[in-house]
Structure formats: structure tokens, C-alpha cells
Amino acid sequence: MYSSETKAKKNNHLGSFLEVKQCPVRYVLAVNDTLNVISGKWKLPIIASLIHGKKRFNELERNIEGITPRMLSKELKELELNGVVKRLVHNTRPVLIEYELTESGYRLTDVIDAMIQWGLTHRQTCMPE
């Protein structure tokens, strides 16, 4: 187990959060805002797929096993509405539509990396080989 001091040193950006005696309301609101944007079964896989560059709808559908076209369309619209994904319409024949992460979407890379690391560690702890 980590002490609060060790955690603060390891996660400098969280130092102030870990040192306060009570969780500030703005931190709770920030977490809620983040979860409202990325929660759901499909949003993180969509974001993770787009981290590697622009993708067309069919590419995303192939990359994300189990997602239906209807659900992919719905989730892309929500991510676009929340400023995480940008829809690019190219003036070609036939019309080419691609999706890419916005600057805000790319800032989720560290969050996703942290979730991957936590998940791998947690899985080893819960289900040792």
C-alpha cells in the first residue's frame, strides 16, 4: 500500500488533492463532468481507437468488436457534441467522412493509459495466474 505522501509524489498533479483533508466540491464536479462525457460501454473503446489517427465509420466498426452501427453512430454524435470527437466531411464523390479526436479528446490519452495500467494491476491482484 502507498502512503498519501508516496501517492502525492508519484502523482504530482494530484498532490494538492491528496493533501487536503476534505475533497473540494470542484473535484467532485470535475469527476462527474468527466464521467458524463466518457461513461458507457462504447465511448472509451471509440476514443482509444481514434488515438491512433483518423478513422472512417466502417473502420471504427471493425475495430470495436460487438458494437452495432446504430450504437456507434449514437456514441459518435454524443462524443462530437461533447467536443471529444470531430467529424470531418470531405467534399469528394462519394462523400468521405472521417472521425478524429479533438485536442480535448487527445488529452484523455493519459487517463486511458492510467486506466489500462490500473486494470492490468488489478486483474493480476484479483486473478493471479
C-alpha positions as CSV (number, residue, x, y, z in Angstrom):
1,M,0.0,0.0,0.0
2,Y,1.0,3.6,-0.7
3,S,1.0,6.3,1.9
4,S,-0.6,9.6,1.0
5,E,2.8,11.1,0.7
6,T,4.1,8.4,-1.6
7,K,0.9,8.8,-3.8
8,A,1.3,12.6,-3.9
9,K,5.0,12.2,-5.0
10,K,4.1,9.6,-7.6
11,N,1.2,11.7,-9.0
12,N,2.4,15.2,-8.7
13,H,-0.6,16.6,-10.5
14,L,-2.8,15.0,-7.7
15,G,-0.6,16.2,-4.8
16,S,-2.9,19.0,-3.8
17,F,-5.9,16.7,-4.0
18,L,-4.3,14.1,-1.8
19,E,-3.0,16.6,0.8
20,V,-6.4,18.2,1.6
21,K,-8.4,16.9,4.5
22,Q,-11.7,17.1,2.6
23,C,-12.5,16.6,-1.0
24,P,-13.3,20.0,-2.6
25,V,-16.6,20.2,-4.3
26,R,-15.0,21.3,-7.6
27,Y,-13.1,18.0,-7.7
28,V,-16.3,16.0,-7.3
29,L,-17.9,18.1,-10.1
30,A,-14.9,17.6,-12.3
31,V,-15.0,13.9,-11.9
32,N,-18.8,13.9,-12.6
33,D,-18.2,16.0,-15.7
34,T,-15.6,13.6,-17.0
35,L,-17.8,10.6,-16.3
36,N,-20.7,12.2,-18.1
37,V,-18.6,12.6,-21.2
38,I,-16.8,9.2,-21.3
39,S,-19.1,6.8,-19.4
40,G,-20.8,3.9,-21.2
41,K,-19.7,0.7,-22.7
42,W,-18.5,2.1,-26.0
43,K,-17.1,5.6,-25.6
44,L,-13.7,4.6,-24.3
45,P,-13.1,2.0,-27.0
46,I,-14.1,4.6,-29.6
47,I,-11.7,7.1,-28.1
48,A,-8.9,4.5,-27.8
49,S,-9.4,3.6,-31.4
50,L,-9.2,7.2,-32.6
51,I,-6.0,7.9,-30.6
52,H,-4.1,6.1,-33.4
53,G,-5.5,8.6,-36.0
54,K,-8.5,9.4,-38.2
55,K,-10.9,6.6,-39.0
56,R,-13.9,6.1,-41.2
57,F,-17.1,4.8,-39.7
58,N,-16.6,1.3,-41.1
59,E,-13.0,1.2,-39.7
60,L,-14.3,2.1,-36.2
61,E,-17.0,-0.6,-36.5
62,R,-14.4,-3.2,-37.4
63,N,-12.0,-2.1,-34.7
64,I,-14.6,-2.2,-31.9
65,E,-15.9,-5.8,-31.6
66,G,-19.6,-6.1,-30.8
67,I,-20.7,-2.5,-31.4
68,T,-23.7,-2.1,-33.7
69,P,-23.8,0.6,-36.4
70,R,-26.7,2.3,-34.7
71,M,-24.8,2.4,-31.3
72,L,-21.6,3.6,-33.0
73,S,-23.5,6.4,-34.7
74,K,-25.2,7.4,-31.4
75,E,-21.9,7.4,-29.4
76,L,-20.0,9.3,-32.1
77,K,-22.7,12.0,-32.1
78,E,-22.5,12.3,-28.3
79,L,-18.7,12.5,-28.3
80,E,-18.9,15.1,-31.1
81,L,-21.5,17.1,-29.1
82,N,-19.2,17.0,-26.0
83,G,-16.2,18.2,-28.0
84,V,-14.2,15.0,-27.8
85,V,-14.5,13.8,-31.5
86,K,-14.6,15.9,-34.7
87,R,-16.5,14.7,-37.8
88,L,-14.6,15.6,-41.0
89,V,-16.7,15.7,-44.2
90,H,-14.5,15.7,-47.3
91,N,-16.0,17.2,-50.4
92,T,-15.4,14.2,-52.7
93,R,-17.5,11.8,-54.7
94,P,-18.6,9.7,-52.9
95,V,-18.5,11.9,-49.8
96,L,-15.8,10.7,-47.4
97,I,-16.5,11.1,-43.7
98,E,-13.8,10.6,-41.1
99,Y,-13.7,10.9,-37.4
100,E,-10.8,12.2,-35.3
101,L,-10.1,13.2,-31.7
102,T,-10.2,16.9,-30.9
103,E,-7.4,18.4,-28.7
104,S,-9.7,17.7,-25.7
105,G,-10.0,14.1,-26.9
106,Y,-6.3,13.6,-27.1
107,R,-5.9,14.9,-23.5
108,L,-7.8,11.7,-22.5
109,T,-4.7,9.7,-23.6
110,D,-3.2,9.9,-20.1
111,V,-6.5,8.9,-18.5
112,I,-6.8,5.9,-20.7
113,D,-3.2,4.9,-20.1
114,A,-3.7,5.2,-16.4
115,M,-6.9,3.0,-16.6
116,I,-5.0,0.4,-18.6
117,Q,-2.3,0.2,-16.0
118,W,-4.7,0.1,-13.2
119,G,-6.8,-2.6,-14.9
120,L,-3.7,-4.8,-15.6
121,T,-2.5,-4.5,-12.0
122,H,-6.0,-5.0,-10.6
123,R,-6.6,-8.1,-12.8
124,Q,-3.3,-9.6,-11.6
125,T,-4.2,-8.9,-8.0
126,C,-7.7,-10.4,-8.3
127,M,-6.9,-13.3,-10.6
128,P,-3.3,-14.4,-10.2
129,E,-2.1,-16.7,-12.9
